Amino acid sequence: MFKITLSPTASNKNTVISVSGKTLTYNGTNYEFSALEKGAQVEAESPAIGLIKNVDGVINITLEYYYDIATAEPNQSTDAADYIVELSSGTMQDVITRKAVDNV
C-alpha cells in the first residue's frame, strides 16, 4: 500500500502513476520499495520529494505531479487533502479537474 501525496504542477504533459505490490511506476519507470522496512525512511530523489517513509507497512511518498494545462480547468483545488491518494494496486485516478469535452 502506498500513501501518495501529490505536488501538482501545471505543464504540457500528464503524469501517470501505478502501483503493484511494493513497486511504484512513475511515467513508465519502476521504483521498488520492498527493501524499505517498517519504520525506515530515506531521502527522496526526483520524482519524489522530501522523505520516503514506511509507516506500519504503508509507503508514504510525495511525488511531482505534472498535468497538461491544455486539458485542465484553470482553477484547481487548493485543498491539500484532494492530492493525497492511497493506492494498493493499479493505476492512480486523475485528481485534476479537466475541461469538459465537447462531443461534436
Backbone atoms as SQL, in Angstrom:
CREATE TABLE atoms (id INTEGER PRIMARY KEY, chain TEXT, resi INTEGER, resn TEXT, atom TEXT, x REAL, y REAL, z REAL);
INSERT INTO atoms VALUES
  (1, 'A', 1, 'MET', 'N', 0.849, -1.178, 0.000),
  (2, 'A', 1, 'MET', 'CA', 0.000, 0.000, 0.000),
  (3, 'A', 1, 'MET', 'C', 0.889, 1.235, 0.000),
  (4, 'A', 2, 'PHE', 'N', 0.495, 2.206, -0.810),
  (5, 'A', 2, 'PHE', 'CA', 1.188, 3.486, -0.885),
  (6, 'A', 2, 'PHE', 'C', 0.232, 4.595, -0.484),
  (7, 'A', 3, 'LYS', 'N', 0.717, 5.530, 0.294),
  (8, 'A', 3, 'LYS', 'CA', 0.008, 6.777, 0.567),
  (9, 'A', 3, 'LYS', 'C', 0.803, 7.841, -0.179),
  (10, 'A', 4, 'ILE', 'N', 0.208, 8.326, -1.262),
  (11, 'A', 4, 'ILE', 'CA', 0.902, 9.217, -2.184),
  (12, 'A', 4, 'ILE', 'C', 0.362, 10.627, -2.027),
  (13, 'A', 5, 'THR', 'N', 1.257, 11.553, -1.723),
  (14, 'A', 5, 'THR', 'CA', 0.903, 12.965, -1.684),
  (15, 'A', 5, 'THR', 'C', 1.451, 13.582, -2.963),
  (16, 'A', 6, 'LEU', 'N', 0.567, 14.214, -3.710),
  (17, 'A', 6, 'LEU', 'CA', 0.963, 14.791, -4.997),
  (18, 'A', 6, 'LEU', 'C', 1.304, 16.260, -4.854),
  (19, 'A', 7, 'SER', 'N', 2.322, 16.671, -5.581),
  (20, 'A', 7, 'SER', 'CA', 2.708, 18.075, -5.674),
  (21, 'A', 7, 'SER', 'C', 2.418, 18.512, -7.111),
  (22, 'A', 8, 'PRO', 'N', 1.186, 19.015, -7.354),
  (23, 'A', 8, 'PRO', 'CA', 0.774, 19.308, -8.732),
  (24, 'A', 8, 'PRO', 'C', 1.476, 20.529, -9.327),
  (25, 'A', 9, 'THR', 'N', 1.815, 20.403, -10.612),
  (26, 'A', 9, 'THR', 'CA', 2.449, 21.473, -11.364),
  (27, 'A', 9, 'THR', 'C', 1.838, 21.524, -12.755),
  (28, 'A', 10, 'ALA', 'N', 1.336, 22.709, -13.137),
  (29, 'A', 10, 'ALA', 'CA', 0.808, 22.885, -14.486),
  (30, 'A', 10, 'ALA', 'C', 1.958, 22.748, -15.478),
  (31, 'A', 11, 'SER', 'N', 1.687, 22.064, -16.578),
  (32, 'A', 11, 'SER', 'CA', 2.739, 21.717, -17.525),
  (33, 'A', 11, 'SER', 'C', 2.114, 21.494, -18.894),
  (34, 'A', 12, 'ASN', 'N', 2.874, 20.857, -19.775),
  (35, 'A', 12, 'ASN', 'CA', 2.329, 20.451, -21.070),
  (36, 'A', 12, 'ASN', 'C', 2.326, 18.931, -21.194),
  (37, 'A', 13, 'LYS', 'N', 2.378, 18.250, -20.041),
  (38, 'A', 13, 'LYS', 'CA', 2.374, 16.786, -20.027),
  (39, 'A', 13, 'LYS', 'C', 1.554, 16.312, -18.824),
  (40, 'A', 14, 'ASN', 'N', 1.232, 15.025, -18.812),
  (41, 'A', 14, 'ASN', 'CA', 0.500, 14.413, -17.705),
  (42, 'A', 14, 'ASN', 'C', 1.350, 13.319, -17.076),
  (43, 'A', 15, 'THR', 'N', 1.273, 13.213, -15.760),
  (44, 'A', 15, 'THR', 'CA', 1.976, 12.172, -15.028),
  (45, 'A', 15, 'THR', 'C', 1.077, 10.955, -14.889),
  (46, 'A', 16, 'VAL', 'N', 1.656, 9.762, -15.079),
  (47, 'A', 16, 'VAL', 'CA', 0.930, 8.509, -14.897),
  (48, 'A', 16, 'VAL', 'C', 1.630, 7.725, -13.787),
  (49, 'A', 17, 'ILE', 'N', 0.840, 7.355, -12.762),
  (50, 'A', 17, 'ILE', 'CA', 1.366, 6.649, -11.603),
  (51, 'A', 17, 'ILE', 'C', 0.573, 5.361, -11.416),
  (52, 'A', 18, 'SER', 'N', 1.296, 4.259, -11.185),
  (53, 'A', 18, 'SER', 'CA', 0.622, 2.999, -10.861),
  (54, 'A', 18, 'SER', 'C', 1.423, 2.274, -9.785),
  (55, 'A', 19, 'VAL', 'N', 0.746, 1.294, -9.161),
  (56, 'A', 19, 'VAL', 'CA', 1.344, 0.536, -8.065),
  (57, 'A', 19, 'VAL', 'C', 1.051, -0.940, -8.266),
  (58, 'A', 20, 'SER', 'N', 2.058, -1.764, -7.973),
  (59, 'A', 20, 'SER', 'CA', 1.893, -3.215, -7.953),
  (60, 'A', 20, 'SER', 'C', 2.771, -3.730, -6.821),
  (61, 'A', 21, 'GLY', 'N', 2.145, -4.205, -5.746),
  (62, 'A', 21, 'GLY', 'CA', 2.913, -4.659, -4.587),
  (63, 'A', 21, 'GLY', 'C', 3.664, -3.498, -3.980),
  (64, 'A', 22, 'LYS', 'N', 4.976, -3.641, -3.849),
  (65, 'A', 22, 'LYS', 'CA', 5.828, -2.577, -3.298),
  (66, 'A', 22, 'LYS', 'C', 6.573, -1.833, -4.410),
  (67, 'A', 23, 'THR', 'N', 6.052, -1.941, -5.648),
  (68, 'A', 23, 'THR', 'CA', 6.650, -1.247, -6.785),
  (69, 'A', 23, 'THR', 'C', 5.735, -0.121, -7.224),
  (70, 'A', 24, 'LEU', 'N', 6.287, 1.067, -7.321),
  (71, 'A', 24, 'LEU', 'CA', 5.583, 2.230, -7.832),
  (72, 'A', 24, 'LEU', 'C', 6.135, 2.525, -9.216),
  (73, 'A', 25, 'THR', 'N', 5.252, 2.713, -10.189),
  (74, 'A', 25, 'THR', 'CA', 5.667, 3.063, -11.547),
  (75, 'A', 25, 'THR', 'C', 5.263, 4.503, -11.802),
  (76, 'A', 26, 'TYR', 'N', 6.239, 5.304, -12.195),
  (77, 'A', 26, 'TYR', 'CA', 6.049, 6.728, -12.441),
  (78, 'A', 26, 'TYR', 'C', 6.464, 7.007, -13.880),
  (79, 'A', 27, 'ASN', 'N', 5.477, 7.317, -14.721),
  (80, 'A', 27, 'ASN', 'CA', 5.744, 7.581, -16.144),
  (81, 'A', 27, 'ASN', 'C', 6.617, 6.498, -16.781),
  (82, 'A', 28, 'GLY', 'N', 6.303, 5.239, -16.465),
  (83, 'A', 28, 'GLY', 'CA', 6.992, 4.115, -17.091),
  (84, 'A', 28, 'GLY', 'C', 8.252, 3.638, -16.402),
  (85, 'A', 29, 'THR', 'N', 8.721, 4.354, -15.379),
  (86, 'A', 29, 'THR', 'CA', 9.911, 3.943, -14.642),
  (87, 'A', 29, 'THR', 'C', 9.494, 3.306, -13.327),
  (88, 'A', 30, 'ASN', 'N', 10.017, 2.109, -13.047),
  (89, 'A', 30, 'ASN', 'CA', 9.678, 1.385, -11.823),
  (90, 'A', 30, 'ASN', 'C', 10.605, 1.768, -10.680),
  (91, 'A', 31, 'TYR', 'N', 10.005, 1.929, -9.492),
  (92, 'A', 31, 'TYR', 'CA', 10.741, 2.187, -8.257),
  (93, 'A', 31, 'TYR', 'C', 10.306, 1.133, -7.251),
  (94, 'A', 32, 'GLU', 'N', 11.246, 0.345, -6.767),
  (95, 'A', 32, 'GLU', 'CA', 10.973, -0.792, -5.885),
  (96, 'A', 32, 'GLU', 'C', 11.239, -0.377, -4.434),
  (97, 'A', 33, 'PHE', 'N', 10.269, -0.640, -3.550),
  (98, 'A', 33, 'PHE', 'CA', 10.378, -0.232, -2.149),
  (99, 'A', 33, 'PHE', 'C', 10.314, -1.399, -1.168),
  (100, 'A', 34, 'SER', 'N', 10.494, -2.631, -1.637),
  (101, 'A', 34, 'SER', 'CA', 10.407, -3.774, -0.736),
  (102, 'A', 34, 'SER', 'C', 11.518, -3.780, 0.314),
  (103, 'A', 35, 'ALA', 'N', 12.642, -3.147, 0.042),
  (104, 'A', 35, 'ALA', 'CA', 13.751, -3.112, 0.995),
  (105, 'A', 35, 'ALA', 'C', 13.553, -2.058, 2.090),
  (106, 'A', 36, 'LEU', 'N', 12.555, -1.194, 1.941),
  (107, 'A', 36, 'LEU', 'CA', 12.294, -0.156, 2.937),
  (108, 'A', 36, 'LEU', 'C', 11.468, -0.777, 4.062),
  (109, 'A', 37, 'GLU', 'N', 12.125, -1.116, 5.157),
  (110, 'A', 37, 'GLU', 'CA', 11.481, -1.818, 6.264),
  (111, 'A', 37, 'GLU', 'C', 10.570, -0.898, 7.065),
  (112, 'A', 38, 'LYS', 'N', 9.632, -1.489, 7.809),
  (113, 'A', 38, 'LYS', 'CA', 8.731, -0.714, 8.669),
  (114, 'A', 38, 'LYS', 'C', 9.538, 0.193, 9.581),
  (115, 'A', 39, 'GLY', 'N', 9.123, 1.459, 9.654),
  (116, 'A', 39, 'GLY', 'CA', 9.796, 2.433, 10.496),
  (117, 'A', 39, 'GLY', 'C', 10.968, 3.131, 9.824),
  (118, 'A', 40, 'ALA', 'N', 11.391, 2.636, 8.677),
  (119, 'A', 40, 'ALA', 'CA', 12.539, 3.219, 7.982),
  (120, 'A', 40, 'ALA', 'C', 12.115, 4.404, 7.131),
  (121, 'A', 41, 'GLN', 'N', 13.095, 5.260, 6.841),
  (122, 'A', 41, 'GLN', 'CA', 12.863, 6.380, 5.941),
  (123, 'A', 41, 'GLN', 'C', 14.143, 6.666, 5.177),
  (124, 'A', 42, 'VAL', 'N', 13.971, 7.184, 3.960),
  (125, 'A', 42, 'VAL', 'CA', 15.114, 7.551, 3.121),
  (126, 'A', 42, 'VAL', 'C', 14.840, 8.912, 2.496),
  (127, 'A', 43, 'GLU', 'N', 15.906, 9.606, 2.192),
  (128, 'A', 43, 'GLU', 'CA', 15.790, 10.892, 1.490),
  (129, 'A', 43, 'GLU', 'C', 15.406, 10.616, 0.044),
  (130, 'A', 44, 'ALA', 'N', 14.440, 11.365, -0.443),
  (131, 'A', 44, 'ALA', 'CA', 13.918, 11.154, -1.791),
  (132, 'A', 44, 'ALA', 'C', 14.785, 11.824, -2.845),
  (133, 'A', 45, 'GLU', 'N', 14.694, 11.282, -4.039),
  (134, 'A', 45, 'GLU', 'CA', 15.261, 11.901, -5.239),
  (135, 'A', 45, 'GLU', 'C', 14.140, 12.027, -6.244),
  (136, 'A', 46, 'SER', 'N', 14.261, 12.969, -7.156),
  (137, 'A', 46, 'SER', 'CA', 13.233, 13.214, -8.157),
  (138, 'A', 46, 'SER', 'C', 12.870, 11.919, -8.869),
  (139, 'A', 47, 'PRO', 'N', 11.595, 11.627, -9.025),
  (140, 'A', 47, 'PRO', 'CA', 10.431, 12.484, -8.951),
  (141, 'A', 47, 'PRO', 'C', 9.798, 12.582, -7.560),
  (142, 'A', 48, 'ALA', 'N', 10.404, 11.932, -6.550),
  (143, 'A', 48, 'ALA', 'CA', 9.896, 12.047, -5.191),
  (144, 'A', 48, 'ALA', 'C', 10.460, 13.302, -4.539),
  (145, 'A', 49, 'ILE', 'N', 9.786, 13.753, -3.476),
  (146, 'A', 49, 'ILE', 'CA', 10.156, 14.981, -2.781),
  (147, 'A', 49, 'ILE', 'C', 10.215, 14.684, -1.284),
  (148, 'A', 50, 'GLY', 'N', 11.248, 15.183, -0.599),
  (149, 'A', 50, 'GLY', 'CA', 11.335, 15.043, 0.856),
  (150, 'A', 50, 'GLY', 'C', 11.763, 13.659, 1.273),
  (151, 'A', 51, 'LEU', 'N', 11.111, 13.132, 2.323),
  (152, 'A', 51, 'LEU', 'CA', 11.429, 11.806, 2.834),
  (153, 'A', 51, 'LEU', 'C', 10.406, 10.783, 2.349),
  (154, 'A', 52, 'ILE', 'N', 10.885, 9.581, 2.096),
  (155, 'A', 52, 'ILE', 'CA', 10.010, 8.441, 1.808),
  (156, 'A', 52, 'ILE', 'C', 10.037, 7.593, 3.071),
  (157, 'A', 53, 'LYS', 'N', 8.850, 7.301, 3.618),
  (158, 'A', 53, 'LYS', 'CA', 8.768, 6.596, 4.894),
  (159, 'A', 53, 'LYS', 'C', 7.910, 5.341, 4.763),
  (160, 'A', 54, 'ASN', 'N', 8.281, 4.317, 5.535),
  (161, 'A', 54, 'ASN', 'CA', 7.449, 3.131, 5.671),
  (162, 'A', 54, 'ASN', 'C', 6.796, 3.229, 7.046),
  (163, 'A', 55, 'VAL', 'N', 5.508, 3.543, 7.078),
  (164, 'A', 55, 'VAL', 'CA', 4.761, 3.694, 8.320),
  (165, 'A', 55, 'VAL', 'C', 3.822, 2.494, 8.446),
  (166, 'A', 56, 'ASP', 'N', 4.207, 1.556, 9.306),
  (167, 'A', 56, 'ASP', 'CA', 3.404, 0.344, 9.525),
  (168, 'A', 56, 'ASP', 'C', 3.081, -0.390, 8.230),
  (169, 'A', 57, 'GLY', 'N', 4.054, -0.463, 7.333),
  (170, 'A', 57, 'GLY', 'CA', 3.886, -1.195, 6.082),
  (171, 'A', 57, 'GLY', 'C', 3.320, -0.384, 4.936),
  (172, 'A', 58, 'VAL', 'N', 2.972, 0.877, 5.197),
  (173, 'A', 58, 'VAL', 'CA', 2.451, 1.763, 4.153),
  (174, 'A', 58, 'VAL', 'C', 3.566, 2.711, 3.733),
  (175, 'A', 59, 'ILE', 'N', 3.889, 2.714, 2.444),
  (176, 'A', 59, 'ILE', 'CA', 4.927, 3.598, 1.921),
  (177, 'A', 59, 'ILE', 'C', 4.316, 4.993, 1.743),
  (178, 'A', 60, 'ASN', 'N', 4.850, 5.971, 2.474),
  (179, 'A', 60, 'ASN', 'CA', 4.405, 7.359, 2.381),
  (180, 'A', 60, 'ASN', 'C', 5.399, 8.112, 1.512),
  (181, 'A', 61, 'ILE', 'N', 4.895, 8.689, 0.426),
  (182, 'A', 61, 'ILE', 'CA', 5.774, 9.333, -0.550),
  (183, 'A', 61, 'ILE', 'C', 5.078, 10.555, -1.140),
  (184, 'A', 62, 'THR', 'N', 5.852, 11.605, -1.366),
  (185, 'A', 62, 'THR', 'CA', 5.363, 12.786, -2.065),
  (186, 'A', 62, 'THR', 'C', 5.997, 12.784, -3.450),
  (187, 'A', 63, 'LEU', 'N', 5.152, 12.992, -4.474),
  (188, 'A', 63, 'LEU', 'CA', 5.624, 12.927, -5.861),
  (189, 'A', 63, 'LEU', 'C', 5.301, 14.190, -6.636),
  (190, 'A', 64, 'GLU', 'N', 6.211, 14.554, -7.527),
  (191, 'A', 64, 'GLU', 'CA', 5.923, 15.594, -8.511),
  (192, 'A', 64, 'GLU', 'C', 4.768, 15.098, -9.371),
  (193, 'A', 65, 'TYR', 'N', 3.795, 15.954, -9.644),
  (194, 'A', 65, 'TYR', 'CA', 2.635, 15.533, -10.439),
  (195, 'A', 65, 'TYR', 'C', 2.343, 16.605, -11.479),
  (196, 'A', 66, 'TYR', 'N', 2.731, 16.334, -12.708),
  (197, 'A', 66, 'TYR', 'CA', 2.547, 17.286, -13.806),
  (198, 'A', 66, 'TYR', 'C', 1.216, 17.018, -14.499),
  (199, 'A', 67, 'TYR', 'N', 0.512, 18.086, -14.812),
  (200, 'A', 67, 'TYR', 'CA', -0.750, 17.935, -15.548),
  (201, 'A', 67, 'TYR', 'C', -0.806, 18.943, -16.680),
  (202, 'A', 68, 'ASP', 'N', -1.428, 18.521, -17.780),
  (203, 'A', 68, 'ASP', 'CA', -1.489, 19.298, -19.014),
  (204, 'A', 68, 'ASP', 'C', -2.488, 20.447, -18.870),
  (205, 'A', 69, 'ILE', 'N', -1.995, 21.680, -18.966),
  (206, 'A', 69, 'ILE', 'CA', -2.874, 22.845, -18.807),
  (207, 'A', 69, 'ILE', 'C', -3.861, 22.974, -19.961),
  (208, 'A', 70, 'ALA', 'N', -3.572, 22.355, -21.083),
  (209, 'A', 70, 'ALA', 'CA', -4.479, 22.426, -22.235),
  (210, 'A', 70, 'ALA', 'C', -5.784, 21.686, -21.970),
  (211, 'A', 71, 'THR', 'N', -5.738, 20.653, -21.107),
  (212, 'A', 71, 'THR', 'CA', -6.941, 19.867, -20.831),
  (213, 'A', 71, 'THR', 'C', -7.505, 20.092, -19.433),
  (214, 'A', 72, 'ALA', 'N', -6.825, 20.902, -18.620),
  (215, 'A', 72, 'ALA', 'CA', -7.243, 21.122, -17.238),
  (216, 'A', 72, 'ALA', 'C', -8.015, 22.428, -17.085),
  (217, 'A', 73, 'GLU', 'N', -8.957, 22.418, -16.151),
  (218, 'A', 73, 'GLU', 'CA', -9.636, 23.655, -15.787),
  (219, 'A', 73, 'GLU', 'C', -8.601, 24.606, -15.191),
  (220, 'A', 74, 'PRO', 'N', -8.766, 25.915, -15.393),
  (221, 'A', 74, 'PRO', 'CA', -7.769, 26.857, -14.892),
  (222, 'A', 74, 'PRO', 'C', -7.706, 26.921, -13.363),
  (223, 'A', 75, 'ASN', 'N', -8.809, 26.668, -12.694),
  (224, 'A', 75, 'ASN', 'CA', -8.838, 26.727, -11.232),
  (225, 'A', 75, 'ASN', 'C', -8.912, 25.318, -10.664),
  (226, 'A', 76, 'GLN', 'N', -7.837, 24.912, -9.997),
  (227, 'A', 76, 'GLN', 'CA', -7.763, 23.601, -9.369),
  (228, 'A', 76, 'GLN', 'C', -7.959, 23.740, -7.857),
  (229, 'A', 77, 'SER', 'N', -8.289, 22.648, -7.210),
  (230, 'A', 77, 'SER', 'CA', -8.499, 22.646, -5.770),
  (231, 'A', 77, 'SER', 'C', -7.264, 23.144, -5.037),
  (232, 'A', 78, 'THR', 'N', -7.495, 23.873, -3.961),
  (233, 'A', 78, 'THR', 'CA', -6.402, 24.319, -3.089),
  (234, 'A', 78, 'THR', 'C', -6.376, 23.510, -1.795),
  (235, 'A', 79, 'ASP', 'N', -7.258, 22.508, -1.686),
  (236, 'A', 79, 'ASP', 'CA', -7.331, 21.646, -0.512),
  (237, 'A', 79, 'ASP', 'C', -6.289, 20.535, -0.637),
  (238, 'A', 80, 'ALA', 'N', -5.310, 20.535, 0.235),
  (239, 'A', 80, 'ALA', 'CA', -4.228, 19.542, 0.182),
  (240, 'A', 80, 'ALA', 'C', -4.750, 18.115, 0.234),
  (241, 'A', 81, 'ALA', 'N', -5.858, 17.892, 0.913),
  (242, 'A', 81, 'ALA', 'CA', -6.434, 16.540, 1.024),
  (243, 'A', 81, 'ALA', 'C', -6.847, 15.981, -0.334),
  (244, 'A', 82, 'ASP', 'N', -7.140, 16.843, -1.291),
  (245, 'A', 82, 'ASP', 'CA', -7.531, 16.397, -2.629),
  (246, 'A', 82, 'ASP', 'C', -6.360, 15.797, -3.407),
  (247, 'A', 83, 'TYR', 'N', -5.161, 15.972, -2.892),
  (248, 'A', 83, 'TYR', 'CA', -3.961, 15.486, -3.577),
  (249, 'A', 83, 'TYR', 'C', -3.255, 14.377, -2.797),
  (250, 'A', 84, 'ILE', 'N', -4.002, 13.725, -1.894),
  (251, 'A', 84, 'ILE', 'CA', -3.487, 12.565, -1.168),
  (252, 'A', 84, 'ILE', 'C', -4.273, 11.344, -1.631),
  (253, 'A', 85, 'VAL', 'N', -3.552, 10.351, -2.114),
  (254, 'A', 85, 'VAL', 'CA', -4.176, 9.160, -2.691),
  (255, 'A', 85, 'VAL', 'C', -3.595, 7.928, -2.024),
  (256, 'A', 86, 'GLU', 'N', -4.454, 7.007, -1.595),
  (257, 'A', 86, 'GLU', 'CA', -3.996, 5.710, -1.110),
  (258, 'A', 86, 'GLU', 'C', -4.233, 4.698, -2.222),
  (259, 'A', 87, 'LEU', 'N', -3.185, 3.968, -2.555),
  (260, 'A', 87, 'LEU', 'CA', -3.259, 3.062, -3.696),
  (261, 'A', 87, 'LEU', 'C', -2.523, 1.772, -3.367),
  (262, 'A', 88, 'SER', 'N', -3.224, 0.641, -3.491),
  (263, 'A', 88, 'SER', 'CA', -2.582, -0.651, -3.219),
  (264, 'A', 88, 'SER', 'C', -2.255, -1.399, -4.509),
  (265, 'A', 89, 'SER', 'N', -2.996, -1.104, -5.585),
  (266, 'A', 89, 'SER', 'CA', -2.678, -1.706, -6.875),
  (267, 'A', 89, 'SER', 'C', -3.402, -0.958, -7.974),
  (268, 'A', 90, 'GLY', 'N', -2.854, -1.058, -9.178),
  (269, 'A', 90, 'GLY', 'CA', -3.476, -0.426, -10.329),
  (270, 'A', 90, 'GLY', 'C', -2.962, 0.978, -10.592),
  (271, 'A', 91, 'THR', 'N', -3.634, 1.645, -11.533),
  (272, 'A', 91, 'THR', 'CA', -3.249, 2.988, -11.957),
  (273, 'A', 91, 'THR', 'C', -4.032, 4.026, -11.169),
  (274, 'A', 92, 'MET', 'N', -3.351, 5.034, -10.709),
  (275, 'A', 92, 'MET', 'CA', -3.977, 6.101, -9.941),
  (276, 'A', 92, 'MET', 'C', -4.937, 6.902, -10.818),
  (277, 'A', 93, 'GLN', 'N', -6.112, 7.196, -10.270),
  (278, 'A', 93, 'GLN', 'CA', -7.060, 8.034, -10.990),
  (279, 'A', 93, 'GLN', 'C', -6.560, 9.467, -11.023),
  (280, 'A', 94, 'ASP', 'N', -6.924, 10.179, -12.055),
  (281, 'A', 94, 'ASP', 'CA', -6.559, 11.581, -12.219),
  (282, 'A', 94, 'ASP', 'C', -7.242, 12.422, -11.142),
  (283, 'A', 95, 'VAL', 'N', -6.488, 13.270, -10.466),
  (284, 'A', 95, 'VAL', 'CA', -7.051, 14.122, -9.417),
  (285, 'A', 95, 'VAL', 'C', -7.288, 15.551, -9.910),
  (286, 'A', 96, 'ILE', 'N', -6.972, 15.799, -11.155),
  (287, 'A', 96, 'ILE', 'CA', -7.095, 17.133, -11.740),
  (288, 'A', 96, 'ILE', 'C', -8.488, 17.303, -12.347),
  (289, 'A', 97, 'THR', 'N', -9.079, 18.468, -12.120),
  (290, 'A', 97, 'THR', 'CA', -10.360, 18.783, -12.741),
  (291, 'A', 97, 'THR', 'C', -10.097, 19.149, -14.191),
  (292, 'A', 98, 'ARG', 'N', -10.691, 18.382, -15.081),
  (293, 'A', 98, 'ARG', 'CA', -10.461, 18.569, -16.516),
  (294, 'A', 98, 'ARG', 'C', -11.584, 19.378, -17.140),
  (295, 'A', 99, 'LYS', 'N', -11.263, 20.005, -18.245),
  (296, 'A', 99, 'LYS', 'CA', -12.258, 20.736, -19.029),
  (297, 'A', 99, 'LYS', 'C', -13.254, 19.742, -19.617),
  (298, 'A', 100, 'ALA', 'N', -14.491, 20.182, -19.760),
  (299, 'A', 100, 'ALA', 'CA', -15.497, 19.337, -20.407),
  (300, 'A', 100, 'ALA', 'C', -15.112, 19.143, -21.866),
  (301, 'A', 101, 'VAL', 'N', -15.356, 17.942, -22.352),
  (302, 'A', 101, 'VAL', 'CA', -15.074, 17.623, -23.738),
  (303, 'A', 101, 'VAL', 'C', -16.353, 17.763, -24.524),
  (304, 'A', 102, 'ASP', 'N', -16.314, 18.583, -25.587),
  (305, 'A', 102, 'ASP', 'CA', -17.491, 18.747, -26.438),
  (306, 'A', 102, 'ASP', 'C', -17.589, 17.579, -27.396),
  (307, 'A', 103, 'ASN', 'N', -18.745, 16.947, -27.433),
  (308, 'A', 103, 'ASN', 'CA', -18.977, 15.854, -28.389),
  (309, 'A', 103, 'ASN', 'C', -19.662, 16.454, -29.614),
  (310, 'A', 104, 'VAL', 'N', -18.896, 16.662, -30.650),
  (311, 'A', 104, 'VAL', 'CA', -19.418, 17.278, -31.866),
  (312, 'A', 104, 'VAL', 'C', -19.699, 16.230, -32.905);
